[in-house]
Amino acid sequence: MFDNACMKSVTRFDGKVADYAQFRERYSPEVLLPRLREWCGLHPSWTIADIGAGTGMLSDIFLANHNRTFAVEPNAEMREMCRHLHSDSSLLHIADGTAENTGLEPSSVEMVSAGRAMHWFNLDRATAEFQRILKPGGWVAIIAFGRTQTGNEVNEGIEDLLRQFSKDHADTHAGYKVYRELHHYFPVDFRHEEILDSMQMDWNSLHGIVMSISHSPAKTDPVYPQFERDLYSLFSRFESNGTIELQTRYWINVGRFSRA
């Protein structure tokens, strides 16, 4: 059973899945797999539980390593898109579940992963569930990748627009402090790395990625036309040869729970 906070998190991506699947920043196997192999001993024989899997972008990293992967996702539109995008994969199993109640068997996976989703979880209940489904000595990998809140004027301009036009006028990265506190939750063999980079985007890609963000107004929202005009004005102000540059960051974190 969902509480109100969990239900709000589940439904906030309704209507955004197509943009999410097409435009969201992709995780790189070349960046992640060498680190997961070195730090955790990630092996193709492992079973992975990817929590809050969305359309399966982080799951794709484990599929590239030939891991049996459970994509646990509570949003029905996300699950359907994930199923469509992975219709030819025998290694991916899509499950209707939450971080707090995955529906997976106890001690059934060697690694629990979560991508751009940890800030939506009830951490106390989620970490208890992670411990339940992990085999003894299992690993947790929390990996976030996307635009930075600050770093250049385009990133900051997008953040200002989202804050201005979101229904609660909230800092869209307010929940991200969880990624800075992960060492408290998974203290054994904890490793952390941040990688700054940038990406070039044309107008169509910028519009798509911003519309995939949960805080952006839906196209049916009365404020959407003004939001789109302001976003295009931001793009026009900074574009060069038809593209703008966004700064990006990986937050890569792995660890294990304290030993009993």
C-alpha positions in Angstrom: 0.0 0.0 0.0 1.4 3.4 -0.9 1.3 6.3 1.5 0.5 9.8 0.0 4.1 10.8 -0.4 5.0 7.5 -2.2 1.9 7.9 -4.5 2.9 11.4 -5.4 6.4 10.2 -6.4 5.0 7.4 -8.5 2.6 9.5 -10.5 4.7 12.7 -11.0 6.2 11.2 -14.3 2.8 10.4 -15.8 2.7 11.9 -19.3 6.5 12.4 -19.4 7.7 8.9 -20.3 8.1 9.4 -24.1 10.3 12.4 -23.5 12.1 10.6 -20.7 12.9 7.6 -22.9 14.1 9.7 -25.9 16.0 12.6 -24.3 17.2 11.8 -20.8 21.0 11.5 -20.3 22.2 7.9 -20.9 24.5 6.1 -18.5 27.8 5.0 -20.1 29.0 1.4 -19.8 32.6 2.6 -20.5 32.3 4.9 -17.4 30.5 2.6 -15.0 31.4 -1.0 -15.7 35.2 -0.7 -15.1 34.5 0.9 -11.7 31.8 -1.6 -10.7 34.1 -4.5 -11.6 37.0 -3.1 -9.8 35.2 -1.8 -6.7 32.6 -4.5 -6.2 33.8 -7.4 -8.3 30.7 -7.2 -10.5 30.4 -10.5 -12.4 28.1 -11.6 -15.1 26.8 -14.4 -12.8 25.3 -11.8 -10.4 21.6 -11.0 -10.3 20.8 -7.3 -10.0 17.8 -5.5 -8.6 17.5 -2.1 -10.3 15.1 -0.1 -8.1 13.1 2.8 -9.6 14.3 1.5 -12.9 12.1 3.8 -15.1 12.6 3.0 -18.7 15.6 0.8 -17.9 18.5 3.1 -18.5 20.6 1.9 -15.6 19.5 -1.6 -16.2 21.1 -1.3 -19.6 24.5 -1.1 -18.0 24.0 -4.4 -16.3 22.5 -6.0 -19.4 25.7 -5.0 -21.2 27.6 -7.0 -18.6 25.2 -10.0 -19.2 23.6 -9.8 -15.7 20.1 -11.1 -15.0 18.4 -7.9 -13.9 15.1 -7.1 -12.2 13.8 -3.7 -13.2 11.6 -2.7 -10.3 9.4 0.2 -11.2 6.0 1.4 -9.7 4.9 3.7 -12.6 2.8 1.8 -15.1 3.8 4.0 -18.1 7.5 3.6 -17.2 7.1 -0.2 -17.0 5.4 -0.3 -20.4 8.1 1.8 -22.1 10.8 -0.4 -20.4 9.0 -3.5 -21.7 8.8 -2.0 -25.2 12.4 -1.0 -25.3 13.7 -4.3 -24.0 11.3 -6.7 -25.9 14.3 -8.7 -27.2 16.0 -9.1 -23.8 15.8 -12.4 -22.0 17.9 -11.1 -19.1 15.6 -8.3 -18.1 12.6 -9.0 -15.8 10.2 -6.1 -15.2 8.5 -6.0 -11.8 5.8 -3.8 -10.4 7.2 -2.7 -7.1 8.6 0.1 -5.1 11.9 0.7 -3.3 10.1 0.0 0.0 8.3 -3.2 -1.3 10.1 -4.7 -4.3 8.2 -8.0 -4.3 11.5 -9.8 -4.8 12.5 -12.9 -2.8 14.7 -12.6 0.3 18.4 -12.9 -0.3 17.9 -13.2 -4.0 20.3 -10.6 -5.5 24.0 -9.8 -5.3 23.5 -6.1 -6.0 20.8 -3.5 -5.6 21.2 -0.5 -7.8 19.3 2.8 -8.1 19.8 5.5 -10.7 18.1 9.0 -10.7 15.6 7.8 -8.1 17.1 7.6 -4.6 15.7 11.0 -3.7 12.1 9.7 -4.2 12.5 6.8 -1.7 11.5 6.5 1.9 15.1 5.8 3.0 14.4 3.9 6.2 12.0 1.6 4.6 14.0 1.3 1.3 17.2 0.4 3.0 15.4 -2.2 5.1 14.1 -3.7 1.9 17.5 -3.6 0.3 18.9 -5.6 3.2 16.1 -8.1 2.9 16.6 -8.9 -0.8 20.4 -8.8 -0.8 22.5 -11.9 -0.3 24.9 -11.7 2.6 27.8 -9.3 1.7 25.8 -7.9 -1.2 26.4 -4.5 -2.7 24.4 -1.3 -3.2 25.2 0.9 -6.1 23.6 4.4 -6.2 24.4 6.2 -9.5 23.1 9.5 -10.6 23.9 11.2 -13.9 22.5 14.4 -15.3 22.7 18.2 -15.5 24.3 20.0 -12.6 22.3 22.6 -10.7 25.1 25.1 -11.1 28.3 25.3 -13.2 27.3 27.5 -16.1 24.6 30.0 -16.9 22.5 27.6 -19.0 22.3 25.1 -16.1 21.4 27.8 -13.7 18.9 29.3 -16.1 17.1 26.0 -16.5 17.0 25.6 -12.7 15.5 29.1 -12.3 12.8 28.3 -14.9 11.9 25.0 -13.3 11.7 26.7 -9.9 9.5 29.5 -11.3 7.1 27.3 -13.2 6.9 24.2 -11.0 3.7 23.9 -8.9 5.5 24.1 -5.6 8.2 26.5 -6.8 10.7 24.1 -5.2 14.4 23.7 -5.7 14.4 20.8 -8.1 17.5 19.4 -6.6 16.4 19.9 -3.0 16.2 16.1 -2.4 19.6 15.4 -3.8 21.4 15.8 -0.5 20.7 12.1 0.0 23.5 11.4 -2.5 25.9 13.3 -0.2 25.0 11.2 2.8 25.1 7.7 1.3 28.2 6.7 3.3 26.1 6.7 6.4 23.7 4.1 4.9 26.3 1.8 3.2 29.5 2.4 5.2 31.3 -0.9 4.5 33.8 -0.7 1.5 32.1 2.6 0.5 33.5 4.2 -2.6 32.5 7.5 -4.2 33.5 9.4 -7.3 32.1 12.4 -9.1 32.9 13.1 -12.8 32.1 16.4 -14.3 31.6 16.7 -18.1 29.4 18.5 -20.5 27.1 17.8 -23.4 25.9 19.7 -26.5 22.2 20.0 -27.1 20.1 21.5 -29.9 16.7 23.0 -29.3 14.8 19.8 -29.8 17.0 17.9 -27.3 17.0 20.6 -24.7 13.2 20.9 -24.9 12.8 17.2 -24.6 15.1 16.7 -21.7 13.5 19.6 -19.8 10.0 18.3 -20.5 11.1 14.9 -19.1 11.9 16.5 -15.7 9.2 15.9 -13.1 9.0 19.6 -12.1 8.4 20.9 -15.6 4.8 21.9 -16.4 2.7 19.5 -18.5 1.9 20.6 -22.0 -1.8 20.8 -20.9 -0.9 23.2 -18.0 -2.0 26.8 -18.7 1.5 28.1 -17.9 3.2 25.8 -20.4 3.2 28.2 -23.4 5.0 30.9 -21.4 7.4 28.2 -20.0 8.3 27.1 -23.5 8.8 30.7 -24.7 11.1 31.4 -21.8 13.0 28.2 -22.3 13.5 29.0 -26.0 14.6 32.5 -25.0 17.2 30.9 -22.8 18.4 28.6 -25.6 18.6 31.5 -28.1 20.6 33.6 -25.7 23.4 31.0 -25.3 23.3 28.9 -28.5 26.2 28.8 -30.8 25.9 27.0 -34.2 22.5 25.7 -33.1 23.5 24.1 -29.8 24.1 25.0 -26.2 26.3 23.4 -23.6 25.1 21.9 -20.4 27.4 20.8 -17.6 26.8 17.2 -16.3 27.9 15.2 -13.3 28.1 11.5 -12.4 27.6 10.6 -8.7 28.9 7.1 -8.5 28.5 5.4 -5.1 28.9 1.8 -3.9 29.0 0.2 -0.5 27.7 -2.5 1.7 25.6 -2.5 4.9 27.3 -2.7 8.2 28.1 -6.3 9.2 26.1 -7.7 12.1 
